[in-house]
């Protein structure tokens, strides 16, 4: 217990400046105490009256769970907090003001849980996720906001500001942005490297993180699991040198879970943990998220690093200062806990939060199609409704979602909206099947709900032998037992029905039915593998032994089943919908099935059984509305004429859907990513160069299913009188744009007015259009408002690879205002008197990574500390356009490394990779990929000064860091 003298310590005086308080406390800490503060679980320091601090609570769209689950899982599951729409749904509102309110509510509820148990519920939160939704196949699509860095930045800033609170000196909670950076695939996520050429890195991947940091709406970043350009992000110097340059506030950056260990034990980037941990700290991370609540290993590794000279005390002090700065701002050392210290349990699940949740779910709804004019339904003329589908009467949370304190399903919402006089019927529309092994004649049968109650094959078919079959996405299905209501679960081959829902870290409730040529089926387990004993089996199929034992084996050993329909889901759905005034089919995804953390998707197609259900009901009732509830873009064949999309939107999902169906809510959400027609339109998920791959609305030149920014309304909106402040502006000037928007419909509604620019002339390939600003405005029927945008010309800057800096190019820019990226309503032109990028001067040292085009090369780490090199195989090349070459005979000098045993070379060619050969530099083995040397060769150029494209063509095992032609 702290004494009176302790209370007088300067660091406990809230009236002192923050720096003085940090300096005072830092000076009082021993080395062991300092090192303990660099772990996620920071034990109390009783002699100074310092309390325990827990780093890392999940709060992506509501309070979810704490990062230390070892002994607290039951308590985590008991969490009851407001579950808002998934993050991609929050962004679909295109309403930063609303998202600030959401963030503030989540911050209040996190404070409430912290007051209940400060050891379990920490005030540093790992949210928001600002990884860009570059590829919709990413398993974690629901965690991000958008494919666009500006929209992502606006929503993350809004959410972060809400979490942080509005006190100038204190934080309600401390948001940390996940995951820095270039992270958008789950397959081999710790072993894959994202190739980010400089323009993609600066203009796209890192740009999304800058907004919230620059606005002081976040207190740090979390490193991602992947590598970028050959270097693990956990030791990427940009965390320290770039991210910290965006603000003058101290940032408390952290590792991802187990990330520091991965550097040695998985990525094998370092040989020893002490060297790895030192590199993590020096790269700019201040918190080690590893080893649960045991700080011992982290402290030991850092001590060893100090002893070996990998770290200095100054390095340690710098990171400890960052940790303490954020803890002070959280009020951790204030006698009264600071201005947010009073928030307690009364802040949980309040009426105000419920109302905010409903409003958010309503604003997130996107009306994708209304070709037949079916919506809105007339509630007075709708006396009977059939609500159909696997999602008609259920709600789902997700891995980073909390437990909903109450649930309003679509069926609930429609019943409540229409009242007791309406005839509302709910039908799941799922087939119930039996599976009879043709060899033994036995039926696949559940025996209980415990993990030890193994599924067996029995002679007689009972209710325990009946399974509700639903294909969620593609052909990934779940099998729910008719007798006990539990899901078939794979557990090392010992199948059981212990699961109430698909879920957990290892989702073991996923199966595929494969029809064979003879009309029988084999059942493949496609869930996660939970132990090494399964890894050697290339495929997992359900087997049946002669004695009825059910196990797992290869496809050759798989049991062949006759799948007989006991009850047809389609027949029951058609019967219910055929005579109804309207049918509402609610289909979509299960957040744990076919894609989630550590599991990407291969296709975007809705499950076959659900598509058949939609087709059958639509044929039976022409007044059918399809509600699609997914976490990512989803395709159907054919696409419904009337389609309303929502992400998994939390407790108020049903009320929001019902409001939109019957016109109480006019949908105004907009898509935050391109909905491609299919995966044929997508490159490899590992191709991060959106410019060369033609991805996102900025560079995609195909016809998407639905474009970025798309969303319909029950109202019509007319755009007119677009004005700009003149015809030209300087490169450092301001661009003012105004446009009139009129609601020409009969319904009050919101319109999301989107401002894009398109640069007509450029040295480089530039985006077809780029979102610059947006506003969501509310208009009554017939009402007109003038929407104004104030854009700095500097916001048009892009990265100039020839000079390694931002540049605003001199060009004519089209100013485009419209309702989506593909629906431009008004257009003007404006000349921006920026810079003209001069020809390249290759007589100066040129970084190889600053190429203009490339083929077959990989971007790799120049050293473990910093720098990027280019590595090429035989025939690979990099292009340097518009190079000013001055002399007839000159020298090509290159800084290279080669770990190969043979001789390689770099050819200098003009105009194309197979153009005139100007010279060659031979490269012999340097003994390692980080062992660089300088090589040179004579270059013969045709004539005096001229401008040509220069190509460097690789032969053999060569890494190129930089070069000159001089």
ZASE-828832 format. One record per residue (C-alpha): x, y, z; residue in one letter. Coordinates in steps of 0.25 Angstrom, whole numbers, padded with zeros to 4 digits, always signed. Layout:
% ZASE-828832
XYZa ...
This chain:
% ZASE-828832
+0000+0000+0000x +0006+0013-0004x +0009+0023+0007x +0006+0038+0008x +0020+0041+0003x +0018+0032-0009x +0006+0041-0013x +0015+0053-0013x +0024+0047-0024x +0024+0057-0036x +0020+0046-0046x +0007+0045-0038x +0004+0060-0040x -0006+0062-0051x -0003+0077-0051x +0011+0075-0056x +0014+0074-0071x +0014+0060-0077x +0029+0060-0080x +0033+0064-0066x +0024+0053-0061x +0030+0042-0070x +0044+0047-0067x +0042+0046-0052x +0036+0032-0053x +0046+0027-0063x +0057+0032-0053x +0052+0023-0042x +0051+0010-0049x +0061-0001-0048x +0065-0008-0061x +0057-0020-0058x +0045-0011-0056x +0047-0004-0069x +0048-0017-0076x +0035-0022-0070x +0028-0010-0076x +0031-0015-0090x +0023-0027-0089x +0008-0028-0091x +0005-0032-0077x +0012-0021-0068x +0012-0026-0053x +0010-0015-0042x +0021-0008-0036x +0017-0007-0021x +0028+0001-0016x +0024+0012-0026x +0009+0010-0025x +0009+0006-0040x -0003-0003-0043x -0004-0014-0053x -0006-0011-0067x -0011-0020-0078x -0008-0017-0093x -0017-0022-0103x -0033-0023-0103x -0040-0026-0116x -0051-0015-0119x -0053-0016-0134x -0068-0013-0134x -0070-0014-0119x -0063-0020-0107x -0059-0034-0111x -0048-0041-0103x -0035-0039-0096x -0022-0045-0102x -0019-0053-0090x -0029-0065-0091x -0022-0076-0084x -0029-0076-0071x -0041-0066-0074x -0048-0072-0086x -0061-0074-0078x -0061-0060-0073x -0058-0055-0087x -0070-0063-0093x -0079-0056-0082x -0076-0043-0088x -0089-0035-0091x -0086-0022-0098x -0092-0015-0110x -0088-0022-0123x -0089-0012-0134x -0088-0016-0149x -0075-0022-0154x -0064-0012-0158x -0067-0013-0173x -0082-0010-0169x -0077+0002-0161x -0070+0008-0173x -0082+0005-0182x -0089+0016-0175x -0079+0026-0181x -0082+0034-0168x -0070+0038-0160x -0078+0046-0150x -0087+0034-0147x -0075+0025-0146x -0069+0035-0136x -0081+0032-0127x -0079+0017-0129x -0065+0018-0124x -0069+0026-0112x -0079+0016-0108x -0069+0005-0109x -0059+0013-0101x -0069+0015-0090x -0072+0000-0090x -0058-0003-0090x -0056+0006-0078x -0067-0001-0071x -0061-0015-0073x -0048-0009-0068x -0054-0004-0055x -0060-0018-0053x -0047-0026-0056x -0034-0017-0059x -0026-0029-0060x -0034-0036-0071x -0039-0024-0079x -0028-0014-0082x -0030+0000-0088x -0020-0001-0099x -0029-0006-0110x -0025-0013-0123x -0034-0006-0132x -0037-0001-0143x -0032-0010-0154x -0028-0002-0165x -0022-0012-0175x -0027-0009-0188x -0038-0018-0195x -0029-0020-0207x -0034-0034-0210x -0048-0039-0205x -0043-0053-0204x -0036-0049-0191x -0041-0057-0180x -0041-0045-0171x -0049-0036-0180x -0060-0033-0170x -0049-0027-0161x -0045-0016-0170x -0052-0003-0176x -0049-0001-0190x -0040-0003-0202x -0038+0012-0203x -0028+0018-0193x -0035+0031-0192x -0048+0025-0188x -0041+0015-0179x -0034+0027-0173x -0046+0035-0170x -0054+0024-0164x -0042+0019-0155x -0039+0033-0151x -0054+0035-0147x -0054+0022-0139x -0041+0025-0133x -0045+0038-0128x -0058+0033-0122x -0049+0022-0114x -0039+0033-0110x -0049+0043-0105x -0049+0058-0106x -0040+0062-0094x -0028+0069-0099x -0019+0062-0089x -0025+0049-0086x -0029+0037-0093x -0042+0029-0091x -0035+0017-0097x -0023+0016-0106x -0026+0011-0120x -0015+0003-0127x -0016+0002-0142x -0015-0012-0148x -0007-0018-0156x +0005-0010-0161x +0006-0013-0173x +0004-0019-0187x -0005-0030-0180x -0016-0036-0188x -0014-0051-0189x -0015-0062-0179x -0009-0074-0186x +0005-0075-0181x +0004-0061-0175x +0016-0061-0167x +0025-0067-0178x +0020-0059-0190x +0026-0045-0194x +0017-0034-0200x +0024-0028-0212x +0022-0013-0210x +0028-0004-0221x +0030+0010-0215x +0018+0016-0221x +0009+0005-0216x +0016+0005-0202x +0015+0020-0201x +0002+0024-0208x -0006+0012-0204x -0001+0002-0193x +0004+0012-0183x -0005+0023-0187x -0017+0017-0180x -0009+0017-0167x -0005+0032-0168x -0019+0038-0166x -0022+0033-0152x -0008+0035-0147x -0007+0049-0153x -0020+0053-0146x -0016+0047-0133x -0027+0038-0133x -0018+0026-0130x -0007+0023-0121x +0001+0014-0129x +0002+0002-0139x +0003-0013-0138x +0013-0020-0147x +0007-0030-0157x +0011-0044-0158x +0015-0044-0172x +0028-0039-0178x +0029-0027-0187x +0040-0027-0198x +0046-0038-0192x +0047-0033-0177x +0038-0036-0166x +0029-0024-0162x +0033-0026-0148x +0047-0021-0151x +0043-0011-0162x +0050+0002-0159x +0038+0010-0165x +0030+0007-0152x +0040+0016-0145x +0045+0026-0156x +0032+0027-0164x +0020+0025-0155x +0026+0033-0144x +0028+0045-0153x +0013+0046-0155x +0011+0052-0141x +0018+0059-0130x +0011+0050-0120x +0018+0038-0113x +0014+0025-0120x +0013+0012-0113x +0015+0002-0124x +0013-0013-0122x +0016-0027-0128x +0005-0036-0132x +0003-0048-0124x +0015-0058-0124x +0021-0049-0135x +0034-0047-0127x +0036-0062-0126x +0032-0064-0141x +0045-0057-0145x +0053-0068-0140x +0044-0080-0139x +0036-0079-0152x +0042-0068-0161x +0056-0072-0157x +0061-0058-0160x +0070-0058-0147x +0077-0069-0141x +0075-0065-0126x +0063-0058-0119x +0072-0048-0112x +0076-0042-0125x +0062-0043-0131x +0056-0036-0119x +0067-0025-0120x +0063-0023-0134x +0049-0022-0131x +0051-0011-0121x +0061-0003-0130x +0051-0004-0141x +0041+0004-0133x +0032-0006-0126x +0030-0004-0111x +0022-0015-0107x +0024-0030-0108x +0011-0038-0109x +0016-0052-0106x +0016-0063-0095x +0002-0059-0089x +0004-0052-0076x +0018-0057-0074x +0028-0046-0076x +0040-0054-0072x +0044-0059-0085x +0043-0045-0091x +0051-0039-0080x +0062-0050-0081x +0064-0048-0096x +0065-0033-0095x +0075-0034-0083x +0083-0044-0092x +0082-0034-0103x +0088-0023-0094x +0099-0032-0089x +0103-0035-0104x +0102-0021-0108x +0090-0022-0118x +0083-0012-0109x +0087+0000-0101x +0080+0005-0089x +0076+0018-0097x +0069+0008-0106x +0061+0002-0095x +0058+0016-0088x +0052+0021-0102x +0042+0010-0102x +0039+0010-0088x +0036+0025-0089x +0026+0022-0100x +0019+0012-0092x +0019+0021-0080x +0014+0033-0088x +0001+0026-0092x -0001+0020-0078x +0000+0034-0073x -0010+0039-0083x -0020+0028-0079x -0020+0034-0065x -0012+0022-0059x -0004+0030-0050x -0014+0041-0046x -0020+0040-0032x -0034+0040-0038x -0032+0032-0050x -0033+0044-0059x -0046+0049-0066x -0051+0036-0070x -0047+0028-0058x -0062+0029-0053x -0068+0021-0064x -0073+0008-0058x -0083-0003-0061x -0095+0006-0063x -0089+0009-0077x -0092-0005-0082x -0103-0008-0092x -0110+0005-0089x -0123+0010-0097x -0115+0020-0104x -0105+0010-0109x -0116+0001-0114x -0122+0013-0121x -0108+0016-0127x -0106+0002-0131x -0119+0002-0138x -0116+0015-0145x -0103+0009-0150x -0108-0004-0155x -0119+0004-0163x -0108+0014-0169x -0099+0002-0173x -0110-0005-0181x -0107-0004-0196x -0118-0006-0207x -0110-0013-0218x -0122-0015-0227x -0136-0011-0228x -0139-0013-0243x -0153-0018-0242x -0157-0007-0232x -0161-0017-0222x -0155-0009-0210x -0160-0002-0201x -0172-0012-0198x -0185-0006-0194x -0187-0010-0180x -0202-0007-0181x -0203-0016-0193x -0194-0027-0187x -0203-0036-0179x -0195-0048-0180x -0180-0050-0181x -0171-0063-0183x -0157-0060-0176x -0148-0071-0182x -0134-0075-0182x -0123-0080-0172x -0121-0066-0167x -0136-0063-0165x -0136-0065-0150x -0122-0065-0146x -0111-0055-0143x -0096-0057-0144x -0084-0050-0137x -0070-0053-0141x -0056-0056-0136x -0054-0041-0132x -0068-0039-0128x -0074-0039-0114x -0086-0047-0109x -0099-0040-0112x -0107-0036-0100x -0120-0038-0108x -0123-0041-0122x -0133-0036-0132x -0133-0046-0144x -0139-0042-0158x -0152-0051-0154x -0153-0043-0141x -0151-0030-0148x -0162-0032-0158x -0172-0038-0148x -0170-0026-0139x -0171-0016-0151x -0184-0022-0156x -0191-0025-0143x -0199-0037-0138x -0210-0036-0149x -0200-0040-0160x -0197-0054-0164x -0182-0055-0163x -0177-0069-0165x -0162-0073-0163x -0156-0085-0171x -0141-0088-0171x -0141-0095-0184x -0130-0105-0181x -0131-0119-0186x -0131-0130-0176x -0123-0143-0180x -0119-0156-0176x -0105-0162-0180x -0105-0177-0182x -0092-0184-0185x -0094-0193-0197x -0084-0203-0193x -0089-0206-0179x -0103-0201-0180x -0101-0193-0167x -0106-0178-0165x -0097-0167-0160x -0102-0165-0146x -0100-0155-0134x -0098-0161-0120x -0098-0149-0111x -0093-0135-0109x -0080-0137-0102x -0066-0137-0109x -0065-0152-0105x -0078-0155-0111x -0073-0160-0125x -0082-0161-0137x -0084-0175-0141x -0091-0183-0153x -0103-0190-0148x -0113-0200-0154x -0125-0193-0152x -0128-0178-0157x -0134-0170-0145x -0135-0155-0143x -0120-0155-0138x -0117-0160-0152x -0123-0148-0159x -0115-0136-0163x -0118-0122-0167x -0109-0118-0179x -0106-0104-0183x -0095-0099-0192x -0091-0086-0187x -0081-0081-0198x -0076-0089-0210x -0078-0104-0206x -0074-0102-0191x -0085-0107-0183x -0089-0110-0169x -0097-0122-0164x -0106-0120-0152x -0112-0132-0145x -0127-0132-0145x -0128-0139-0131x -0118-0131-0122x -0117-0118-0131x -0102-0119-0130x -0092-0118-0142x -0083-0129-0147x -0070-0126-0143x -0056-0132-0147x -0046-0134-0136x -0034-0142-0141x -0043-0152-0148x -0052-0155-0136x -0065-0148-0141x -0075-0143-0131x -0087-0133-0129x -0082-0125-0118x -0083-0111-0125x -0094-0102-0123x -0089-0093-0135x -0077-0093-0144x -0066-0085-0137x -0053-0085-0129x -0039-0083-0134x -0039-0096-0141x -0053-0097-0148x -0055-0112-0149x -0070-0111-0154x -0067-0110-0169x -0070-0121-0179x -0072-0123-0194x -0081-0133-0201x -0074-0138-0213x -0084-0146-0223x -0078-0158-0229x -0080-0164-0243x -0090-0174-0238x -0098-0163-0231x -0093-0166-0217x -0086-0156-0208x -0073-0155-0200x -0072-0145-0189x -0059-0137-0188x -0055-0131-0175x -0050-0117-0179x -0048-0111-0165x -0035-0107-0158x -0024-0117-0155x -0022-0117-0140x -0010-0125-0137x +0002-0131-0145x -0004-0145-0145x -0013-0140-0156x -0003-0132-0165x +0002-0145-0172x -0012-0148-0177x -0013-0141-0191x -0028-0141-0190x -0038-0144-0179x -0051-0152-0183x -0061-0159-0174x -0059-0174-0173x -0068-0185-0168x -0062-0198-0163x -0070-0211-0163x -0073-0210-0148x -0079-0196-0150x -0067-0188-0145x -0066-0174-0152x -0052-0169-0155x -0044-0161-0165x -0035-0165-0176x -0031-0162-0191x -0041-0161-0202x -0038-0175-0206x -0043-0180-0193x -0055-0171-0192x -0069-0176-0189x -0079-0175-0200x -0092-0170-0196x -0106-0170-0201x -0111-0156-0198x -0126-0157-0196x -0135-0145-0194x -0144-0146-0181x -0150-0132-0182x -0147-0123-0194x -0144-0109-0190x -0148-0103-0204x -0161-0110-0204x -0165-0104-0190x -0160-0091-0194x -0168-0091-0207x -0180-0095-0200x -0179-0084-0190x -0176-0073-0200x -0185-0077-0212x -0198-0071-0205x -0191-0060-0197x -0192-0045-0201x -0177-0044-0200x -0165-0053-0198x -0152-0049-0192x -0141-0059-0194x -0129-0056-0184x -0116-0063-0189x -0102-0061-0187x -0089-0065-0179x -0086-0071-0166x -0074-0063-0161x -0066-0075-0157x -0068-0084-0169x -0060-0083-0182x -0051-0071-0179x -0046-0065-0166x -0033-0062-0159x -0023-0072-0165x -0033-0076-0176x -0034-0069-0189x -0045-0072-0199x -0044-0078-0213x -0057-0072-0219x -0067-0062-0216x -0079-0070-0219x -0091-0072-0210x -0093-0086-0206x -0100-0095-0216x -0112-0099-0207x -0115-0085-0203x -0115-0080-0218x -0125-0091-0221x -0133-0087-0210x -0133-0072-0215x -0137-0077-0229x -0148-0086-0224x -0155-0075-0216x -0153-0064-0226x -0160-0074-0236x -0171-0077-0226x -0174-0062-0222x -0170-0050-0232x -0171-0041-0220x -0158-0047-0214x -0147-0038-0207x -0133-0045-0205x -0126-0040-0193x -0111-0044-0194x -0103-0044-0180x -0089-0046-0183x -0075-0041-0178x -0069-0039-0192x -0074-0037-0207x -0082-0049-0211x -0087-0054-0225x -0099-0061-0229x -0104-0067-0242x -0113-0061-0246x -0112-0048-0238x -0126-0045-0232x -0133-0033-0237x -0136-0028-0223x -0124-0029-0214x -0122-0023-0200x -0108-0025-0194x -0103-0024-0180x -0091-0029-0173x -0094-0037-0160x -0099-0024-0153x -0101-0028-0138x -0113-0028-0129x -0121-0019-0137x -0119-0026-0150x -0134-0030-0151x -0139-0016-0148x -0131-0010-0158x -0135-0020-0169x -0149-0018-0166x -0148-0003-0166x -0142-0003-0180x -0152-0014-0185x -0164-0006-0181x -0159+0008-0185x -0157+0013-0170x -0142+0014-0174x -0137+0019-0188x -0124+0011-0190x -0112+0020-0193x -0100+0011-0190x -0090+0010-0200x -0080-0001-0204x -0066+0001-0199x -0059-0008-0209x -0061-0013-0223x -0070-0025-0224x -0064-0033-0236x -0072-0042-0245x -0063-0054-0240x -0049-0058-0237x -0046-0059-0252x -0045-0044-0251x -0034-0045-0240x -0019-0048-0240x -0012-0056-0230x -0016-0052-0216x -0001-0051-0213x +0000-0040-0224x +0000-0027-0216x +0004-0017-0227x -0010-0012-0230x -0004-0003-0241x +0002-0014-0250x -0009-0024-0246x -0020-0014-0249x -0028-0016-0235x -0037-0007-0228x -0046+0003-0234x -0034+0012-0237x -0027+0002-0247x -0038-0008-0250x -0042-0007-0265x -0053-0018-0265x -0068-0017-0262x -0070-0020-0248x -0083-0027-0242x -0084-0014-0234x -0074-0003-0234x -0068+0004-0222x -0077+0014-0216x -0089+0008-0221x -0103+0008-0214x -0117+0011-0218x -0128+0018-0211x -0143+0019-0211x -0141+0034-0215x -0135+0040-0228x -0124+0050-0226x -0120+0061-0237x -0107+0068-0237x -0105+0081-0243x -0097+0094-0243x -0083+0088-0241x -0073+0100-0238x -0059+0101-0235x -0051+0113-0231x -0045+0117-0244x -0039+0109-0255x -0025+0107-0250x -0018+0106-0236x -0004+0105-0232x +0003+0092-0227x +0001+0098-0212x -0012+0104-0214x -0026+0100-0210x -0037+0094-0219x -0051+0098-0215x -0063+0090-0221x -0078+0092-0219x -0089+0084-0225x -0104+0085-0223x -0111+0072-0220x -0127+0071-0220x -0136+0060-0215x -0145+0057-0227x -0152+0046-0221x -0164+0044-0212x -0156+0039-0200x -0147+0046-0190x -0133+0040-0192x -0118+0041-0191x -0108+0043-0202x -0094+0040-0201x -0087+0051-0210x -0074+0046-0215x -0062+0055-0221x -0052+0048-0230x -0041+0054-0238x -0034+0048-0251x -0021+0053-0255x -0020+0054-0270x -0005+0055-0272x +0006+0048-0264x +0020+0043-0266x +0014+0030-0260x +0002+0021-0260x -0008+0027-0251x -0021+0023-0245x -0033+0025-0254x -0040+0032-0243x -0037+0034-0228x -0046+0038-0217x -0043+0051-0211x -0054+0055-0201x -0069+0050-0199x -0081+0055-0191x -0093+0048-0186x -0105+0058-0187x -0120+0056-0183x -0131+0062-0192x -0146+0063-0191x -0153+0061-0204x -0151+0073-0213x -0140+0079-0204x -0127+0084-0210x -0114+0086-0203x -0101+0091-0207x -0089+0081-0204x -0076+0088-0203x -0062+0081-0203x -0049+0088-0199x -0037+0081-0205x -0023+0084-0204x -0015+0083-0217x -0004+0076-0208x -0014+0064-0206x -0013+0061-0221x +0002+0057-0219x +0007+0044-0222x +0021+0037-0220x +0032+0041-0230x +0041+0029-0232x +0051+0037-0239x +0054+0046-0227x +0049+0038-0215x +0039+0048-0211x +0024+0053-0212x +0021+0062-0224x +0009+0069-0230x +0010+0068-0245x +0006+0079-0254x -0006+0074-0261x -0021+0076-0265x -0029+0069-0255x -0043+0065-0257x -0052+0068-0244x -0063+0057-0244x -0075+0058-0234x -0085+0046-0234x -0092+0035-0227x -0081+0025-0228x -0068+0023-0235x -0076+0018-0248x -0087+0028-0247x -0081+0042-0249x -0092+0053-0250x -0084+0066-0251x -0070+0068-0257x -0061+0080-0258x -0046+0082-0262x -0035+0089-0254x -0021+0092-0257x -0011+0089-0246x +0002+0097-0248x +0010+0087-0241x +0024+0081-0245x +0029+0074-0257x +0037+0062-0253x +0050+0063-0261x +0057+0052-0268x +0065+0042-0260x +0079+0045-0257x +0085+0031-0256x +0099+0037-0254x +0095+0039-0239x +0093+0027-0230x +0079+0021-0233x +0072+0011-0224x +0069-0001-0232x +0055-0002-0226x +0051+0011-0232x +0048+0005-0245x +0037+0009-0254x +0033-0005-0259x +0038-0019-0256x +0036-0034-0260x +0040-0046-0252x +0047-0039-0241x +0045-0040-0226x +0047-0028-0216x +0056-0033-0204x +0063-0028-0192x +0076-0021-0195x +0080-0024-0180x +0073-0028-0168x +0072-0014-0163x +0068-0006-0175x +0068-0004-0190x +0061-0011-0202x +0068-0018-0213x +0063-0025-0226x +0066-0039-0228x +0064-0045-0242x +0065-0059-0248x +0069-0061-0263x +0062-0052-0272x +0056-0043-0261x +0057-0028-0263x +0054-0015-0258x +0052-0002-0266x +0056+0012-0264x +0048+0021-0273x +0052+0035-0279x +0067+0034-0275x +0076+0045-0280x +0088+0039-0285x +0100+0048-0289x +0112+0041-0293x +0116+0031-0304x +0124+0022-0295x +0122+0021-0280x +0122+0012-0269x +0111+0004-0262x +0114+0002-0247x +0105-0007-0238x +0104-0010-0224x +0101-0025-0224x +0100-0038-0215x +0100-0052-0220x +0099-0065-0211x +0100-0074-0223x +0112-0082-0227x +0112-0078-0242x +0114-0065-0249x +0103-0056-0252x +0101-0043-0259x +0093-0031-0262x +0091-0026-0276x +0088-0011-0279x +0079-0011-0291x +0072+0001-0298x +0057+0003-0301x +0052-0011-0297x +0057-0024-0290x +0062-0029-0303x +0066-0016-0309x +0081-0012-0313x +0091-0017-0303x +0099-0005-0297x +0107-0013-0287x +0109-0024-0277x +0114-0025-0263x +0118-0039-0258x +0114-0043-0244x +0121-0054-0236x +0117-0060-0223x +0119-0050-0212x +0117-0061-0201x +0103-0057-0197x +0091-0049-0200x +0095-0038-0190x +0109-0038-0195x +0110-0026-0205x +0121-0022-0214x +0122-0013-0226x +0123-0018-0240x +0125-0010-0253x +0125-0011-0268x +0127-0003-0280x +0114+0003-0287x +0114+0008-0301x +0103+0018-0304x +0099+0023-0318x +0102+0038-0319x +0102+0050-0310x +0091+0054-0300x +0078+0047-0302x +0066+0041-0294x +0064+0027-0295x +0057+0016-0286x +0068+0007-0279x +0066-0007-0276x +0074-0015-0266x +0073-0030-0270x +0077-0041-0260x +0084-0054-0262x +0087-0063-0251x +0085-0061-0236x +0087-0046-0234x +0082-0036-0224x +0083-0021-0228x +0083-0010-0218x +0087+0002-0226x +0094+0006-0239x +0100+0018-0247x +0103+0020-0262x +0113+0031-0262x 
